[in-house]
Amino acid sequence: MLPQTYTLPMQDEESFEQSHAVHWVDSPPVQVSSMGLLTQHKGARLIQPAPNANSTNSPGPRNMAEGRRCSESSTGERDHKVEMPTTSSPRCSQNGHATKNDATSGVRCSHGYESLVRWRREGKSYKNIKELGGFTEAESTLRGKFRTLTKSKKERPRRPEWTQRDIHLLNEAVAVLTGHLSSLRCTGKSSKIPWKKVAEYIAERGGYRFGNATCKKKWPLSGLVESKYNAAKSSDSLVFSSTELTELHLSGISFQLRYCPALANKPQRESAKPSKVPVKKPDPFDNPPEDLLIGEIPNKQPTHVLVLNKYPVIPQHFILATKINKQQTHLLEQDDLEATYACLMAWESEHGAGREKRLFAFFNSGEHSGASQAHRHIQFLPVEQMAKQHHNREPLIDEVLKSGVPAKSGSEELRALPKVPFTHFAAPIPVSPKPSHLFKLYTDLYEAAASAVRSYIGSHPGDLELHSEEGGAAPISYNLALTTAGMMICPRKKEGDLLRRDDGGEVGSVALNGTILAGTLMVKDEGEWELLKNDNGKLKELLRAVGVPQEYTTIDSIKL
C-alpha cells in the first residue's frame, strides 16, 4: 500500500477562500488516497463536551460528546480523528442541564431541550440559544442535539454521497456568490464566501441540506473529473472534437482507429518572423486556468496538479503535471509514479473490481514520442470512454500482460507479444506496491527499451541517433503506459510516417503517441482513414516505422 495520502487543501469551516491558492474552489476539497478514496472535508471543528461539574477546564475524552476532535500538526494542517463517545447523552436535571452524576448514566431525555428546539425553529442562532438557555455545551454540540431531536436516524446520514445535482449547485453557488467580488480580486485582496450561504443556496434549490459548520462526504475522483469536464465543456473552456471509430485486427490483435477531421481544420500558429530573441512557447501547466484546474496533490507541499486537457477527443481526458516545470525529456521520478498510481487506484477502487471503470495512463518522452509539451506531464484516459463503441475491447497493455512471454534474458517480469510489430516490454504491478517498487519497474523497462535502441543503432548506423543527454535528458524517445495491473514501454525512432498507396502515391503523414500502447491511433485526413481502414498491411508498416522493429526485442525461445 502506498504510504502517501494525496489531499487537496481543506477550506475554513465558515468560508471558501477565493485566493490563488484555492482557485479550484468550484470543485470541493478532495482527499485522494492510494486506495482510491477521495473524501471532501468541509469545516471540521473542535467540538468540546460539556465541562465537568467540578472543573472549569476542558474535560477529558471520556466526556466527549458525539463529534470530531481536530489537532494542529507542526505544519498547520488539521488531522481529523473520529472520537467515539464513551457515554450516551447525559440525563437532564430539572433545569434541563446535565449534572455530574447523570453524565455517565447512559439515559437519554429531551427535557430541557424543548427551548433549544423552539428557539432554533424561531430562527435564533446557536450562540443566542446558548446565552438565553444558559447551556454549557458548545454550540456545535447543541447543533448535533437539535438534529438528534428533530430528525430520524435515516434523515441524518453521516457520510452521504455527492450527487450530480449537489455538484452542479455547489459550482453554481460559488459562481453566483463570488460574482460581485471580482473587483477585490483585481486589488489582490482575499475574498471569502460564507459556507452557510453556500449551504442555503444548495438546500433552497433541492440539493442536500448541509450543516452550517461540518460535513464530510465521499468525493470520487471520477465524479470530480466528470463535473469539471462538463462545466468546462458547457462554458467552452475546452474544445471537444468528436471522432469516427472503427476496429482493425492485425495478427489477432485489436487496434482502434479514430478519424477526427476537426483537428485538420484547427488553426495553426503563423510562422514567426526571424528574430534574435527566441519566442517562449506558452506553458499550459504553469498557473492553469480555473476552468481546467482540478486540484493540486498532495495537500502538504503539493508536487503535482491535475488539469483537464483543453482539446480532448475522448471525454474526461485529464493530465497530471509537475507543479515545478520539470522536463518531459528527463526520466520520471518516484513521486511522479506514486501520484500516477494513486490516481489509477482511486478511479478503479471507486467502482469496484469491474473492468468497465478504469484509467489508462500514458507518458510521451523525447522528440520521436509524440510529446507536444516540454513541461513534464502524464495523461489519463477513462478506458470506458475509449471503448464506448467496442464494449468488450481492452487496451493493448492488457493483452501483453495476459498473453505475453518472457521478453528479456534473466528477467521473469518483462513480457512481450511477438505479434506486435514494434519492440515493447511490459511488467505486472503487484497489489499494493511500494513507491520504490514502482520506480524499480519503470527503470527496468526503460533500460530494456534503451538497450533495444542501441542494438538497432548498431545494426543501422545513420538511421537513428541517441539524443543529447545535456541537462539530464534521456538519450532515447519512448512511450510509457500504466494501469493498476502493469506498466508497458515502447522505444520510438519516429514520431510518424508518410502513408503511401500501392502505386507509390502519397496519402498523408500520420503521427502517433502513447495511445498506441492502448492499441489506439488517430488520423485527421479522410484518405488516411480509408487507407488504414481497408488495408491492414499499411497499419503494420506504420507501426514498424514509428517503433523499433520487433526483432530487437530479446525474446527467449521465440522464433520471430
Long-range contacts (C-beta under 8 A, 24 or more apart in sequence): 1-34, 1-35, 1-432, 2-34, 2-338, 2-341, 2-342, 2-345, 2-432, 2-433, 2-434, 2-435, 3-34, 3-435, 4-34, 4-298, 4-338, 4-342, 4-435, 5-31, 5-32, 5-33, 5-34, 5-298, 6-31, 6-32, 6-33, 6-34, 6-297, 6-298, 6-299, 6-339, 6-342, 7-31, 7-32, 7-297, 7-298, 7-299, 7-300, 8-32, 8-295, 8-296, 8-297, 8-299, 9-296, 9-299, 10-41, 10-44, 10-77, 10-78, 10-299, 11-42, 11-43, 11-195, 12-43, 12-192, 13-42, 13-43, 13-44, 13-45, 13-195, 13-213, 13-214, 14-43, 14-192, 14-194, 14-195, 14-196, 14-213, 15-192, 15-193, 15-194, 15-195, 16-174, 16-192, 16-193, 16-195, 16-198, 17-190, 17-192, 18-178, 18-181, 18-185, 18-190, 18-191, 18-192, 18-193, 19-190, 19-191, 23-290, 23-293, 24-290, 24-293, 24-294, 24-295, 24-296, 25-174, 26-170, 26-171, 26-174, 26-175, 26-231, 26-290, 27-171, 27-224, 27-227, 27-228, 27-294, 27-295, 28-162, 28-167, 28-170, 28-217, 28-219, 28-224, 30-219, 30-221, 30-224, 30-295, 31-219, 31-299, 32-221, 32-297, 32-298, 32-342, 32-343, 32-346, 33-342, 33-346, 34-338, 34-341, 34-342, 34-345, 34-432, 35-345, 35-346, 35-349, 36-221, 36-345, 36-346, 36-347, 36-348, 36-349, 36-350, 37-218, 37-346, 37-349, 37-350, 38-218, 38-219, 38-220, 38-221, 38-224, 38-346, 38-350, 39-216, 39-217, 39-218, 39-219, 40-162, 40-215, 40-216, 40-217, 40-218, 40-219, 41-80, 41-216, 42-195, 42-210, 42-214, 42-215, 42-216, 42-217, 43-195, 43-213, 43-214, 43-215, 44-68, 44-70, 44-78, 44-80, 44-214, 44-216, 45-70, 45-140, 45-213, 45-214, 46-70, 47-138, 47-140, 47-141, 47-144, 48-138, 48-141, 49-137, 49-138, 49-141, 50-90, 50-97, 50-98, 50-103, 50-136, 50-137, 50-141, 51-136, 52-100, 52-103, 53-99, 53-100, 53-103, 54-100, 61-86, 62-86, 62-87, 63-87, 63-103, 65-137, 65-138, 65-141, 65-144, 66-144, 67-140, 67-141, 67-144, 68-214, 75-300, 77-299, 77-300, 89-145, 89-148, 95-134, 96-133, 97-134, 97-135, 97-136, 98-136, 110-149, 113-145, 113-149, 116-142, 116-145, 116-146, 116-149, 117-146, 117-149, 117-150, 120-146, 140-213, 140-214, 143-211, 143-212, 143-213, 147-211, 158-216, 159-216, 159-217, 159-218, 160-208, 160-217, 161-217, 161-218, 162-217, 162-218, 162-219, 162-220, 162-223, 163-207, 163-208, 164-223, 164-227, 165-206, 165-207, 166-202, 166-207, 166-208, 167-223, 167-227, 168-227, 169-201, 169-202, 169-205, 169-206, 169-207, 170-198, 170-202, 170-207, 171-227, 171-231, 172-201, 173-197, 173-198, 173-201, 173-202, 174-198, 176-201, 177-201, 220-346, 220-350, 221-343, 221-346, 221-347, 221-350, 222-316, 222-347, 222-350, 222-351, 222-357, 222-382, 224-294, 224-295, 225-294, 225-306, 225-308, 225-316, 225-318, 226-316, 228-292, 228-294, 228-308, 229-308, 229-315, 229-316, 229-318, 231-291, 232-291, 232-292, 232-308, 235-291, 237-289, 237-291, 237-292, 237-310, 238-291, 238-292, 238-308, 238-309, 238-310, 238-311, 238-312, 239-310, 239-311, 240-312, 240-313, 240-315, 241-311, 241-312, 241-313, 242-313, 243-313, 243-522, 244-529, 245-389, 245-390, 246-533, 247-390, 247-393, 248-532, 248-533, 248-536, 248-539, 249-536, 250-419, 250-421, 250-536, 250-539, 250-540, 250-543, 251-419, 252-419, 253-396, 253-399, 253-417, 253-419, 253-420, 253-519, 254-390, 254-393, 254-399, 254-519, 255-396, 255-519, 255-520, 255-521, 255-539, 256-386, 256-387, 256-390, 256-393, 256-518, 256-519, 256-520, 256-521, 257-521, 257-522, 257-523, 257-529, 257-532, 257-533, 257-539, 258-313, 258-520, 258-521, 258-522, 258-523, 259-522, 259-523, 259-524, 259-526, 259-529, 260-313, 260-522, 260-523, 260-524, 261-524, 261-525, 261-526, 263-313, 263-522, 263-524, 264-524, 264-525, 266-311, 281-374, 283-325, 283-373, 283-374, 283-375, 284-310, 284-373, 284-375, 285-319, 285-321, 285-322, 285-325, 285-373, 285-375, 285-377, 286-325, 286-375, 294-318, 296-323, 297-339, 297-342, 298-339, 303-335, 303-339, 304-335, 304-336, 304-339, 306-343, 309-379, 313-522, 314-381, 314-382, 314-385, 314-386, 315-382, 315-385, 316-381, 316-382, 316-385, 317-379, 317-380, 317-381, 318-379, 318-380, 319-377, 319-378, 319-379, 319-380, 320-361, 320-377, 320-378, 320-379, 320-380, 321-375, 321-376, 321-377, 321-378, 322-375, 322-376, 322-377, 325-375, 325-376, 326-375, 326-376, 327-374, 327-375, 327-376, 327-471, 327-472, 327-473, 328-364, 328-365, 328-371, 328-373, 328-374, 328-375, 328-376, 328-377, 329-365, 329-366, 329-374, 329-467, 329-473, 329-474, 330-376, 330-472, 330-473, 330-474, 331-443, 331-446, 331-474, 332-363, 332-376, 332-378, 332-442, 332-480, 333-439, 334-435, 334-436, 334-438, 334-439, 335-435, 336-376, 336-378, 337-435, 337-438, 337-439, 337-442, 337-482, 338-435, 338-438, 340-378, 340-482, 341-429, 341-433, 341-435, 341-438, 341-482, 341-484, 343-380, 344-380, 344-482, 344-483, 344-484, 345-484, 347-380, 347-382, 348-484, 355-383, 355-394, 356-383, 356-384, 357-382, 357-383, 357-384, 358-382, 358-383, 358-384, 358-483, 358-484, 359-383, 359-483, 360-386, 360-395, 360-397, 360-481, 360-482, 360-483, 360-518, 361-481, 361-482, 361-483, 362-479, 362-480, 362-481, 362-482, 362-513, 362-514, 362-515, 362-517, 362-518, 363-479, 363-480, 363-481, 363-482, 363-514, 364-479, 364-513, 364-514, 365-474, 365-477, 365-478, 365-479, 365-480, 366-467, 366-474, 366-476, 366-477, 366-478, 366-492, 367-467, 367-477, 367-495, 368-477, 368-492, 368-493, 368-494, 368-495, 368-546, 369-477, 369-478, 369-479, 369-492, 369-495, 369-513, 369-514, 370-479, 370-492, 370-495, 370-496, 370-511, 370-512, 370-513, 370-514, 371-513, 378-482, 379-514, 381-515, 381-518, 386-518, 386-520, 393-519, 395-481, 395-483, 395-517, 395-518, 395-519, 395-520, 396-420, 396-488, 396-516, 396-517, 396-518, 396-519, 397-426, 397-481, 397-483, 397-485, 397-486, 397-488, 397-517, 397-518, 398-483, 398-485, 399-519, 400-424, 400-426, 400-488, 401-426, 401-428, 401-485, 401-486, 401-488, 405-555, 405-556, 405-557, 405-558, 406-555, 406-556, 406-557, 407-448, 407-553, 407-554, 407-555, 407-556, 408-448, 408-553, 408-554, 408-556, 409-554, 409-556, 411-444, 411-448, 413-441, 413-444, 414-444, 414-445, 414-448, 416-550, 416-553, 416-555, 418-550, 418-555, 418-558, 418-560, 420-543, 420-550, 421-540, 421-543, 421-544, 421-547, 421-549, 421-550, 422-490, 422-516, 422-543, 422-544, 422-546, 422-547, 422-548, 422-549, 422-550, 423-449, 423-452, 423-490, 423-491, 423-547, 423-548, 423-549, 423-550, 423-552, 423-553, 424-488, 424-489, 424-490, 424-517, 424-547, 424-553, 425-449, 425-488, 425-489, 425-490, 425-553, 426-486, 426-487, 426-488, 426-489, 427-486, 427-487, 427-488, 428-485, 428-486, 429-482, 429-484, 429-485, 429-486, 429-487, 441-487, 442-480, 442-487, 445-480, 445-487, 445-488, 445-489, 446-474, 446-478, 446-489, 448-489, 449-476, 449-478, 449-489, 449-490, 449-491, 450-474, 450-475, 450-476, 450-491, 452-491, 452-548, 452-552, 452-553, 452-554, 453-491, 453-493, 453-548, 453-552, 455-552, 456-493, 456-548, 456-549, 456-552, 463-493, 464-493, 479-513, 479-514, 479-516, 479-517, 480-514, 480-517, 481-514, 481-517, 481-518, 488-517, 490-516, 490-517, 490-547, 490-548, 491-547, 491-548, 492-546, 492-547, 492-548, 493-546, 493-547, 493-548, 494-545, 494-546, 495-546, 496-546, 497-541, 497-542, 497-545, 497-546, 499-527, 499-528, 499-531, 499-532, 499-538, 499-542, 501-531, 507-531, 510-542, 512-542, 512-546, 516-543, 516-546, 516-547
